[in-house]
């Protein structure tokens, strides 16, 4: 088996790349808790909230109470204007906490008061430090009402102007991660885990020296759809068939509709990472198998990296985006095709 050549000095340099993950509001804090529990990333973790009670339960080692005297420890009550004022009130404390990092991730659930109001301020402060700023945000469930959705859309517009790249998830689609009979706690936990995987994957792409390097420009190209919703799949496997198994897991993600949504994308970012034993044959096998799920006209933005932390495992990450309207249309077409298939099967004669 042919193995890739590696540059030990380059690898050492990547380990010195300083990263910070900021959780803003309740949803952002939940993601930080998941990262802490899973120990998936080595980065400074900072939680920010107006509500001192929620902040006190955060597992992040560094906590910032936004608008201490202004809010007096209570939440923003669903009012983004209060969330924004609280962040502006604490801007020097925010800057002090995140300054000196080269990459800053801002995690937030949009729609509420603290998240929608404070996250754009935090992103703007992060950008002013000279760091690379990546925002990972979620949109509200449809049942949360039109007001929260409108507030989320307004905050999203501000974040798009301040971030170098933005990865957007929809709670409605992430709800498909679990079975209908599973509890609501498992639903939110699965969503937090998925976002944690996305953060880890993006950080690995940017921070780890690539044998075939991907940069922020590639990530931005994959997410360039206006009003785009993220298509994300991640799979990790070990053993004799680790490459195909990792790809199979990535394609099973409900956020790409079992791989079917990839047929509608213009750009697809593919990142393969493995330990010291990763071989050229394995990478070729993964890409050939993926090619059967992607149209010829799709631009593949490909990267591969050696990550000693993976040991005997191989990880495959797929990232793309579709405009919200196109996503709805593709989903409707897929449901119609599935219904037609089930109808044909039901009418087929039973062979004894």
Buried (B, 14 or more C-beta within 10 A) or exposed (E): EEEBEBEEEEBEEBEEBEBBBBBBBBBBBBBBBBBBEEEBBEBBBBBBBBBBEBBEEBBBEBBBBBBBEEBEBEBBEBBBEBBBBBBBBBBEBBBEBBBEBBBBBBBBBBBBBBBBBBBBBBBBBBBEBEBBBBBBBBBBBEEBEEEBBEBBBBBBEBBBEBBBBBBBBBBEBBBBBBEEEEEEEEBBBBBBBBBBBBBBBBBBBBBBBBBEEBEBEBBBBBBEBEBBBBBBBBBBBBEEEBBBBBBBBBBEBBBBBEBBBBBBBBBBBBBBBBBEBBBEEBBEBBBEBBEEBBEEEBBEBBBBBBBEEBEEBBBBBBBBBBBBEBBEEBBEEBEEEEEEEEEEEEEEEEEE
